[in-house]
Amino acid sequence: MQRQIFTEDHAAFRETVRTFLAKEVTPYYEQWEKDGIVSRDAWRAAGRQGLLGLAVPEEYGGGGNPDFRYSAVLAEEFTRAGAAGLALGLHNDIIGPYLTSLGTDEQKRRWLPGFCSGEIITAIAMTEPGAGSDLQGIRTTAEDRGDHWLLNGSKTFISNGILADLVIVVAKTTPEGGAHGLSLLVVERGTDGFERGRNLDKIGQKSQDTAELFFNDVRVPKENLLGELNGAFLHLMTNLAQERMGIAVAGIAAAEHLLEITTDYVKEREAFGRPLSKLQHIRFEIAEMATECAVTRTFLDRCIVDHSDGTLDAVHASMAKWWATELQKRVADRCLQLHGGYGYMTEYRVARAFTDGRIQTIYGGTTEIMKEIIGRSLLG
């Protein structure tokens, strides 16, 4: 089906992204996978190309365009290229809104130009060893010491954790924490007491640096409080819909690309003297996946438009996230199976897509959390 949500400007932007990937990412990606981290040069190149800070006001060096369809194009093309390691979506769509909507004028002047140029790489630190989706379980504390906050605690599974120059940390600023006692504090590279642990060894997305972070008596200046004191819970909830939409967009793009790759493969691969595509079982598998992708794409495109218009609610974002990522997981498994033994070889895209995509149903809120959100909205 012909997609109808993009304009000529979006199509031109898509070509820009593809050119960037071909020049600045694909030639180096294998090395980044071996290194376990991407080059900072790639971030600066993305800044020069205008791929960072798409929605950041122009006065700070951004694109000044809040249209989420540009973010969707970016997510789709990076997914098709298999370039999960360069986490521009995290930077633009998750961190960016916190800085632009919550930052003071002074904070914006201090951080946003580097954010848009690629000189400042960002991360957000919520998850702890004993607290994932449940913010009530956060133990990291920030004590008011007059002219600064004294931050203590640890975080884990932090994307961009090694590269990040600026980390938004969720911490308890009241003894009870929870919905009314959490705040967002910005910790900058080089701050005394801020240490990074190991670059975690994951089953997929090898080039995406994911780290443990430790805060030992870190003195965070009062001017690095982001948003309202004790207002982090509301701030976090406000931005979750966009985070989940970004993950969902990548999910359906991955499923479609895997289907495309596998359709080509079964036409070429022979078994019993004829192409696999001549076997009825194979045709049925392809037909089922194609139909599931087409139906999901229709729903996702509607959600993309609604989010661009500011009308998408948390429930439909949760629907999009769990459905698209679970579809991605099913399609990756079935496409790997149709590749036979070759599907298990990392030199084949389907193998890497299988491991890279497995995290999709977990981060940004697990499938189970998404169903709980939807169920509560319907049943109370």
ChimeraX attribute file (.defattr): number of C-alpha atoms within 10 A of each C-alpha:
attribute: neighborCount
match mode: 1-to-1
recipient: residues
	/A:1	6
	/A:2	4
	/A:3	8
	/A:4	7
	/A:5	11
	/A:6	13
	/A:7	10
	/A:8	8
	/A:9	9
	/A:10	16
	/A:11	13
	/A:12	10
	/A:13	17
	/A:14	18
	/A:15	13
	/A:16	16
	/A:17	22
	/A:18	17
	/A:19	13
	/A:20	17
	/A:21	19
	/A:22	13
	/A:23	12
	/A:24	16
	/A:25	24
	/A:26	14
	/A:27	11
	/A:28	14
	/A:29	21
	/A:30	14
	/A:31	14
	/A:32	19
	/A:33	18
	/A:34	11
	/A:35	14
	/A:36	19
	/A:37	22
	/A:38	25
	/A:39	16
	/A:40	15
	/A:41	12
	/A:42	17
	/A:43	24
	/A:44	21
	/A:45	18
	/A:46	22
	/A:47	22
	/A:48	13
	/A:49	14
	/A:50	19
	/A:51	26
	/A:52	27
	/A:53	31
	/A:54	23
	/A:55	21
	/A:56	25
	/A:57	16
	/A:58	14
	/A:59	11
	/A:60	19
	/A:61	19
	/A:62	21
	/A:63	17
	/A:64	14
	/A:65	14
	/A:66	16
	/A:67	16
	/A:68	22
	/A:69	19
	/A:70	21
	/A:71	23
	/A:72	24
	/A:73	21
	/A:74	22
	/A:75	26
	/A:76	22
	/A:77	19
	/A:78	24
	/A:79	21
	/A:80	18
	/A:81	17
	/A:82	21
	/A:83	20
	/A:84	22
	/A:85	24
	/A:86	24
	/A:87	21
	/A:88	22
	/A:89	22
	/A:90	18
	/A:91	23
	/A:92	21
	/A:93	24
	/A:94	22
	/A:95	22
	/A:96	22
	/A:97	20
	/A:98	19
	/A:99	20
	/A:100	17
	/A:101	13
	/A:102	17
	/A:103	20
	/A:104	16
	/A:105	9
	/A:106	9
	/A:107	16
	/A:108	18
	/A:109	13
	/A:110	13
	/A:111	16
	/A:112	24
	/A:113	20
	/A:114	19
	/A:115	29
	/A:116	30
	/A:117	23
	/A:118	25
	/A:119	17
	/A:120	21
	/A:121	24
	/A:122	25
	/A:123	23
	/A:124	24
	/A:125	23
	/A:126	23
	/A:127	21
	/A:128	23
	/A:129	13
	/A:130	11
	/A:131	15
	/A:132	18
	/A:133	16
	/A:134	14
	/A:135	19
	/A:136	17
	/A:137	15
	/A:138	25
	/A:139	22
	/A:140	21
	/A:141	23
	/A:142	27
	/A:143	18
	/A:144	14
	/A:145	12
	/A:146	9
	/A:147	11
	/A:148	17
	/A:149	22
	/A:150	19
	/A:151	26
	/A:152	20
	/A:153	17
	/A:154	25
	/A:155	27
	/A:156	23
	/A:157	21
	/A:158	22
	/A:159	23
	/A:160	27
	/A:161	28
	/A:162	22
	/A:163	21
	/A:164	18
	/A:165	18
	/A:166	21
	/A:167	22
	/A:168	22
	/A:169	26
	/A:170	26
	/A:171	28
	/A:172	26
	/A:173	26
	/A:174	17
	/A:175	12
	/A:176	13
	/A:177	21
	/A:178	21
	/A:179	15
	/A:180	17
	/A:181	18
	/A:182	29
	/A:183	29
	/A:184	30
	/A:185	27
	/A:186	20
	/A:187	22
	/A:188	17
	/A:189	13
	/A:190	10
	/A:191	12
	/A:192	13
	/A:193	14
	/A:194	19
	/A:195	16
	/A:196	17
	/A:197	15
	/A:198	13
	/A:199	21
	/A:200	19
	/A:201	12
	/A:202	16
	/A:203	12
	/A:204	19
	/A:205	24
	/A:206	24
	/A:207	23
	/A:208	26
	/A:209	28
	/A:210	25
	/A:211	21
	/A:212	22
	/A:213	22
	/A:214	19
	/A:215	22
	/A:216	14
	/A:217	17
	/A:218	20
	/A:219	21
	/A:220	23
	/A:221	16
	/A:222	15
	/A:223	14
	/A:224	18
	/A:225	22
	/A:226	23
	/A:227	18
	/A:228	14
	/A:229	15
	/A:230	20
	/A:231	17
	/A:232	25
	/A:233	19
	/A:234	14
	/A:235	19
	/A:236	17
	/A:237	10
	/A:238	13
	/A:239	16
	/A:240	18
	/A:241	22
	/A:242	21
	/A:243	20
	/A:244	26
	/A:245	29
	/A:246	26
	/A:247	25
	/A:248	32
	/A:249	26
	/A:250	29
	/A:251	29
	/A:252	28
	/A:253	24
	/A:254	30
	/A:255	30
	/A:256	22
	/A:257	22
	/A:258	24
	/A:259	22
	/A:260	14
	/A:261	15
	/A:262	23
	/A:263	19
	/A:264	11
	/A:265	17
	/A:266	21
	/A:267	13
	/A:268	13
	/A:269	13
	/A:270	13
	/A:271	12
	/A:272	6
	/A:273	7
	/A:274	12
	/A:275	14
	/A:276	21
	/A:277	20
	/A:278	13
	/A:279	12
	/A:280	10
	/A:281	11
	/A:282	15
	/A:283	14
	/A:284	12
	/A:285	14
	/A:286	22
	/A:287	13
	/A:288	12
	/A:289	20
	/A:290	18
	/A:291	11
	/A:292	17
	/A:293	20
	/A:294	14
	/A:295	11
	/A:296	19
	/A:297	21
	/A:298	12
	/A:299	14
	/A:300	24
	/A:301	18
	/A:302	14
	/A:303	22
	/A:304	25
	/A:305	17
	/A:306	15
	/A:307	19
	/A:308	17
	/A:309	12
	/A:310	11
	/A:311	10
	/A:312	18
	/A:313	13
	/A:314	21
	/A:315	19
	/A:316	19
	/A:317	26
	/A:318	26
	/A:319	21
	/A:320	28
	/A:321	32
	/A:322	25
	/A:323	21
	/A:324	30
	/A:325	27
	/A:326	21
	/A:327	22
	/A:328	29
	/A:329	22
	/A:330	15
	/A:331	27
	/A:332	27
	/A:333	19
	/A:334	18
	/A:335	27
	/A:336	24
	/A:337	15
	/A:338	19
	/A:339	20
	/A:340	10
	/A:341	9
	/A:342	14
	/A:343	20
	/A:344	16
	/A:345	14
	/A:346	13
	/A:347	10
	/A:348	14
	/A:349	18
	/A:350	26
	/A:351	20
	/A:352	21
	/A:353	27
	/A:354	26
	/A:355	18
	/A:356	19
	/A:357	24
	/A:358	19
	/A:359	17
	/A:360	23
	/A:361	24
	/A:362	15
	/A:363	15
	/A:364	21
	/A:365	19
	/A:366	19
	/A:367	20
	/A:368	11
	/A:369	16
	/A:370	23
	/A:371	17
	/A:372	14
	/A:373	17
	/A:374	17
	/A:375	12
	/A:376	10
	/A:377	11
	/A:378	9
	/A:379	6
	/A:380	7
